[in-house]
Amino acid sequence: MGVFRRLFVDRVAVDLGTVTTLIYSSRRGLVLHEPSAVAVNRFTGEIIAIGHSALEMLGREPYDVEIHRPLRHGTIADLDLAERMLKRFLEPTCRSRLRRIHLMATIPGSATDAERNALIEAAREAGAHRVDLVEEGLAAAFGADAIAPDGSARMIVDIGGGTTTISIASRHGLIASETLQVAGNDMTDAIRAYMQKHYDLLIGERTAEWVKIEIGSALPEGNGRAVTVYGKSVLGGGAEGVPLQSYEVAQALEPVLRTIRDGIRRVLEQAPPDAAHDVCQSGIVLSGGGSLLHGLDQWLSDQLQVTVIRAERPIEAVVLGAARLLENPELYRQLRVVEHMSYWSDLYEEALLEA
């Protein structure tokens, strides 16, 4: 049966995020890293572009084109667009008619049954024959190598685009978890709001994201850099450029970072005493694109008085963790959240789960 599984079953992990989608194939490794964006003709509903080519239009799209993000806060907001986007992303992996696709998708722990069912339906319509879900925090913990073999607990904070998932996990499963509706997109929005309030300057999402990457910092003193930010004057309506210091961006981001810090404290308060002890001893691991903010690990460490480190591959941690669960039948059976069967015979099921 093990030979059968290797020949006829492709195991695919999907991190379908608000900002970015990553897909990992057991046969070919990381096969996709694309923006979760769809360009649509506003009059006909025709899809113009998906992924990178859609995001390129953001802020510069023609009058008859709208840029949509089918996911909001880590869950599907537009089922039709999500299905079509995921189908396009999965096409290279699901091309073979001889193979069955076993797909493991990640989902926030706060997702409702309706949101979970929407993700399962989107994956099925995209070509998957079997769909399982796993909570993002648990996947991030495995993908960031934050799971201790001795069963002790570890905290993983995954800061994505739409949500921040704070989890305490061990090799036995999740111990405590909370999903915040605050993450990387809110950092970008905070920079836009700061520019409008302090400089009467309107800037687009892409410009604010560029500012965050170039001079964004969690440290009050910033990173010592400055840039000139161009946008549209609120007062005159014309184009204008203003100098912006890194410490100003840190001021703009502080409310978002405080929300994440307070969420970490709440999860620690909810945890059993021994688990909280383990976290204080072993520290906190950061993952997700938002964890790349300059100085965030140091700022959180100072605020919480706990060691904080960034995962080696923070952006890929969630999808890598889901892939590792698929490769480990014992963990897979123990930790999957939802199982949905489609088209599988008992023979496929037996072969799939055989170690």
C-alpha positions as CSV (number, residue, x, y, z in Angstrom):
1,M,0.0,0.0,0.0
2,G,2.9,2.4,0.7
3,V,4.0,2.0,-3.0
4,F,0.4,2.7,-4.1
5,R,0.4,5.9,-2.0
6,R,3.6,7.1,-3.5
7,L,2.5,6.4,-7.1
8,F,-1.1,7.6,-7.1
9,V,-1.5,10.2,-4.3
10,D,0.0,13.7,-4.3
11,R,0.0,15.4,-1.0
12,V,-0.3,19.2,-1.2
13,A,-0.3,21.8,1.6
14,V,-1.9,25.2,1.0
15,D,-1.6,28.4,3.1
16,L,-4.4,30.4,1.6
17,G,-3.7,33.8,3.2
18,T,-5.4,37.2,3.1
19,V,-2.3,38.7,1.4
20,T,-0.3,35.7,0.0
21,T,-1.0,32.1,-1.0
22,L,1.7,29.5,-0.7
23,I,1.5,25.9,-2.0
24,Y,3.8,23.1,-1.2
25,S,3.9,19.8,-3.0
26,S,5.4,16.6,-1.4
27,R,6.9,15.8,-4.8
28,R,8.3,19.2,-5.9
29,G,8.6,21.3,-2.7
30,L,7.4,25.0,-2.6
31,V,5.6,25.4,-6.0
32,L,3.8,28.7,-5.5
33,H,4.2,32.0,-3.7
34,E,1.7,34.5,-5.1
35,P,-0.4,37.4,-3.9
36,S,-4.0,36.5,-3.1
37,A,-5.3,39.1,-5.5
38,V,-7.7,39.0,-8.5
39,A,-8.3,41.7,-11.1
40,V,-11.8,41.7,-12.4
41,N,-13.6,43.7,-15.1
42,R,-16.1,45.8,-13.1
43,F,-18.7,45.7,-15.9
44,T,-18.5,42.1,-17.2
45,G,-17.1,40.2,-14.2
46,E,-14.4,38.7,-16.3
47,I,-11.2,37.8,-14.6
48,I,-8.3,39.9,-16.1
49,A,-5.4,38.7,-13.9
50,I,-4.6,36.7,-10.8
51,G,-1.7,36.8,-8.4
52,H,1.4,38.9,-9.2
53,S,-0.1,40.3,-12.4
54,A,-3.2,41.4,-10.5
55,L,-1.3,43.0,-7.7
56,E,0.8,45.0,-10.2
57,M,-2.3,47.0,-11.1
58,L,-3.2,47.9,-7.5
59,G,-3.4,51.7,-7.2
60,R,-2.9,52.0,-10.9
61,E,-5.7,49.9,-12.3
62,P,-7.7,51.0,-15.4
63,Y,-11.1,52.6,-14.8
64,D,-12.9,49.3,-15.8
65,V,-10.8,47.0,-13.5
66,E,-11.3,46.3,-9.8
67,I,-8.7,44.5,-7.7
68,H,-10.2,42.0,-5.2
69,R,-8.8,40.1,-2.3
70,P,-11.1,37.0,-2.0
71,L,-10.0,36.4,1.6
72,R,-10.5,38.7,4.6
73,H,-8.9,38.0,8.0
74,G,-7.7,34.7,6.8
75,T,-11.0,33.3,5.7
76,I,-12.9,33.3,2.4
77,A,-15.0,36.4,1.8
78,D,-15.8,35.8,-1.8
79,L,-16.3,32.1,-2.5
80,D,-16.6,32.4,-6.3
81,L,-13.4,34.4,-6.7
82,A,-11.5,32.3,-4.1
83,E,-12.4,29.1,-6.0
84,R,-11.3,30.6,-9.3
85,M,-8.1,31.9,-7.8
86,L,-7.2,28.7,-6.1
87,K,-8.0,26.6,-9.2
88,R,-5.6,28.7,-11.2
89,F,-2.9,28.3,-8.5
90,L,-3.4,24.6,-8.2
91,E,-3.6,23.9,-12.0
92,P,0.1,22.8,-12.3
93,T,-0.2,20.5,-9.3
94,C,-3.6,19.0,-10.2
95,R,-2.9,18.5,-13.9
96,S,-2.4,14.7,-13.8
97,R,-5.7,12.8,-14.1
98,L,-4.0,9.6,-12.8
99,R,-3.2,11.0,-9.4
100,R,-5.5,11.9,-6.5
101,I,-4.8,15.1,-4.6
102,H,-4.8,15.0,-0.9
103,L,-4.8,18.7,0.2
104,M,-4.1,20.1,3.7
105,A,-5.2,23.7,4.0
106,T,-4.7,26.0,7.0
107,I,-7.3,28.0,8.7
108,P,-7.5,30.4,11.7
109,G,-8.7,28.9,14.9
110,S,-11.5,31.5,15.1
111,A,-13.0,30.4,11.7
112,T,-16.7,29.4,11.8
113,D,-18.1,26.2,10.4
114,A,-19.4,28.1,7.4
115,E,-15.9,29.6,6.8
116,R,-14.3,26.2,7.1
117,N,-16.9,24.7,4.7
118,A,-16.2,27.5,2.2
119,L,-12.5,26.7,2.2
120,I,-13.2,23.0,1.7
121,E,-15.6,23.7,-1.2
122,A,-13.1,26.1,-2.8
123,A,-10.4,23.4,-2.6
124,R,-12.7,20.7,-4.0
125,E,-13.8,22.9,-6.9
126,A,-10.1,23.6,-7.6
127,G,-9.4,19.9,-8.1
128,A,-8.6,18.4,-4.7
129,H,-10.1,14.9,-4.1
130,R,-9.6,15.0,-0.3
131,V,-9.4,18.1,1.9
132,D,-8.3,18.3,5.5
133,L,-7.9,21.5,7.5
134,V,-5.4,22.3,10.3
135,E,-5.3,25.3,12.5
136,E,-2.7,27.9,11.4
137,G,-1.1,28.2,14.8
138,L,-0.4,24.5,15.0
139,A,0.9,24.4,11.4
140,A,3.2,27.4,12.1
141,A,4.6,25.7,15.2
142,F,5.6,22.6,13.3
143,G,6.9,24.6,10.3
144,A,9.0,26.9,12.6
145,D,10.5,23.9,14.4
146,A,9.0,25.2,17.6
147,I,7.6,21.8,18.8
148,A,9.8,20.2,21.5
149,P,10.3,16.4,21.3
150,D,9.9,16.1,25.1
151,G,6.3,17.3,25.0
152,S,6.9,20.7,26.6
153,A,4.9,23.7,25.4
154,R,6.1,26.5,23.1
155,M,4.4,29.7,22.0
156,I,4.3,30.6,18.3
157,V,3.0,34.0,17.1
158,D,2.1,34.0,13.4
159,I,1.6,37.5,12.1
160,G,0.1,37.3,8.7
161,G,-1.6,39.9,6.5
162,G,-5.1,39.7,7.9
163,T,-4.8,37.9,11.2
164,T,-2.3,37.3,14.0
165,T,-2.6,33.8,15.5
166,I,-1.1,33.3,19.0
167,S,-0.8,29.7,20.0
168,I,0.8,27.6,22.7
169,A,1.4,24.1,21.4
170,S,3.1,20.9,22.2
171,R,3.6,17.7,20.1
172,H,0.2,16.6,21.5
173,G,-1.7,19.5,20.1
174,L,-2.9,23.1,20.8
175,I,-3.0,24.1,24.5
176,A,-4.2,27.7,24.1
177,S,-4.8,29.9,21.2
178,E,-6.3,33.2,20.1
179,T,-6.7,34.8,16.7
180,L,-6.5,38.6,16.5
181,Q,-8.1,40.6,13.6
182,V,-4.9,42.7,13.6
183,A,-1.9,42.0,11.5
184,G,0.3,43.2,8.6
185,N,-2.5,45.0,6.7
186,D,-3.3,47.0,9.8
187,M,0.3,48.2,10.0
188,T,0.0,49.4,6.4
189,D,-3.3,51.1,7.2
190,A,-1.7,52.8,10.2
191,I,1.1,54.3,8.1
192,R,-1.5,55.7,5.6
193,A,-3.5,57.2,8.5
194,Y,-0.4,58.7,10.0
195,M,0.6,60.4,6.6
196,Q,-2.9,61.9,6.2
197,K,-3.1,63.1,9.8
198,H,0.4,64.6,10.2
199,Y,1.2,65.6,6.6
200,D,-2.1,66.0,4.9
201,L,-0.9,63.4,2.4
202,L,-2.9,60.6,0.8
203,I,-0.8,57.6,-0.1
204,G,-1.8,54.3,-1.6
205,E,-1.6,50.8,-0.2
206,R,1.5,49.9,-2.2
207,T,3.4,53.1,-1.1
208,A,2.5,52.4,2.6
209,E,3.7,48.8,2.2
210,W,7.0,50.1,0.7
211,V,7.4,52.5,3.6
212,K,6.9,49.7,6.1
213,I,9.5,47.5,4.4
214,E,12.0,50.3,3.9
215,I,12.0,52.1,7.3
216,G,9.3,50.4,9.4
217,S,10.4,49.5,12.9
218,A,9.0,48.3,16.2
219,L,11.7,50.2,18.2
220,P,10.8,53.7,19.3
221,E,14.0,55.1,17.8
222,G,13.4,53.4,14.5
223,N,16.1,52.0,12.3
224,G,17.9,55.3,11.7
225,R,16.7,55.6,8.1
226,A,14.5,58.1,6.2
227,V,12.7,58.2,2.8
228,T,10.8,60.7,0.8
229,V,7.2,59.7,0.5
230,Y,5.1,60.9,-2.5
231,G,1.4,61.1,-2.6
232,K,-1.6,63.4,-3.2
233,S,-2.0,66.5,-1.1
234,V,-5.3,66.7,0.8
235,L,-5.2,70.5,0.7
236,G,-4.1,71.2,-2.8
237,G,-4.9,68.0,-4.6
238,G,-1.6,67.9,-6.4
239,A,1.3,65.5,-6.1
240,E,3.7,66.1,-3.2
241,G,6.7,64.5,-1.5
242,V,7.5,64.7,2.2
243,P,10.5,63.3,4.1
244,L,9.6,60.6,6.7
245,Q,11.8,59.4,9.5
246,S,11.8,55.8,10.7
247,Y,11.0,56.8,14.3
248,E,7.7,58.3,12.9
249,V,6.7,55.0,11.4
250,A,7.4,53.3,14.7
251,Q,5.0,55.8,16.3
252,A,2.4,55.0,13.7
253,L,2.7,51.2,14.3
254,E,2.7,51.3,18.1
255,P,-1.1,50.9,18.6
256,V,-1.0,47.8,16.3
257,L,2.0,46.3,18.1
258,R,0.4,46.9,21.5
259,T,-2.7,45.0,20.4
260,I,-0.5,42.0,19.5
261,R,1.5,42.3,22.8
262,D,-1.7,42.3,24.8
263,G,-3.0,39.3,22.9
264,I,0.1,37.4,23.8
265,R,-0.4,38.3,27.5
266,R,-4.0,37.0,27.4
267,V,-3.0,33.7,25.9
268,L,-0.3,33.3,28.6
269,E,-2.9,34.0,31.2
270,Q,-5.3,31.4,29.8
271,A,-2.6,28.7,29.6
272,P,-2.2,26.1,32.4
273,P,0.6,26.9,34.8
274,D,3.1,24.3,33.5
275,A,2.6,25.5,29.9
276,A,3.1,29.1,30.9
277,H,6.3,28.0,32.7
278,D,7.5,26.2,29.6
279,V,7.0,29.3,27.5
280,C,8.8,31.5,29.9
281,Q,11.7,29.1,29.8
282,S,11.9,28.4,26.1
283,G,10.6,31.7,24.8
284,I,8.4,32.8,21.9
285,V,8.8,32.1,18.2
286,L,7.6,34.6,15.6
287,S,6.5,33.6,12.1
288,G,4.5,35.2,9.2
289,G,5.4,38.2,7.0
290,G,4.6,40.7,9.8
291,S,7.3,39.2,11.9
292,L,9.9,40.7,9.5
293,L,9.3,44.2,10.9
294,H,12.6,45.5,12.1
295,G,13.1,45.1,15.8
296,L,9.8,43.4,16.5
297,D,11.5,40.5,18.3
298,Q,13.5,42.8,20.5
299,W,10.5,45.1,21.3
300,L,8.3,42.1,22.3
301,S,11.1,40.6,24.4
302,D,11.5,43.9,26.3
303,Q,7.7,44.3,26.7
304,L,7.1,40.7,27.9
305,Q,10.4,39.9,29.6
306,V,10.6,36.7,27.6
307,T,13.1,35.6,24.9
308,V,11.6,36.2,21.5
309,I,13.1,34.9,18.2
310,R,12.1,34.8,14.6
311,A,11.6,31.5,12.7
312,E,14.3,30.7,10.2
313,R,11.7,30.7,7.3
314,P,8.9,32.9,8.8
315,I,6.9,33.4,5.6
316,E,6.8,29.7,4.8
317,A,6.4,28.4,8.3
318,V,2.6,27.7,8.1
319,V,2.7,25.9,4.7
320,L,5.8,23.9,5.7
321,G,4.1,22.8,8.9
322,A,1.0,21.7,7.1
323,A,3.2,19.7,4.7
324,R,5.0,18.0,7.6
325,L,1.7,16.9,9.1
326,L,0.8,15.3,5.8
327,E,4.0,13.4,5.8
328,N,3.5,12.1,9.3
329,P,0.4,9.8,9.3
330,E,0.3,9.5,13.1
331,L,0.4,13.3,13.7
332,Y,-2.0,13.8,10.7
333,R,-4.7,11.6,12.3
334,Q,-4.3,13.2,15.7
335,L,-4.1,16.9,14.8
336,R,-6.3,17.5,11.7
337,V,-9.3,19.8,12.4
338,V,-11.8,18.7,9.7
339,E,-11.9,15.8,7.4
340,H,-14.0,15.9,4.2
341,M,-14.1,12.8,1.9
342,S,-14.7,13.1,-1.8
343,Y,-14.2,10.5,-4.5
344,W,-12.0,8.3,-2.2
345,S,-12.6,4.6,-2.1
346,D,-11.7,2.5,1.0
347,L,-8.6,1.5,-0.9
348,Y,-7.4,5.1,-1.4
349,E,-8.1,5.8,2.3
350,E,-6.2,2.8,3.5
351,A,-3.3,3.6,1.2
352,L,-3.2,7.2,2.2
353,L,-3.0,6.7,5.9
354,E,-0.6,3.8,5.9
355,A,2.7,4.8,7.4
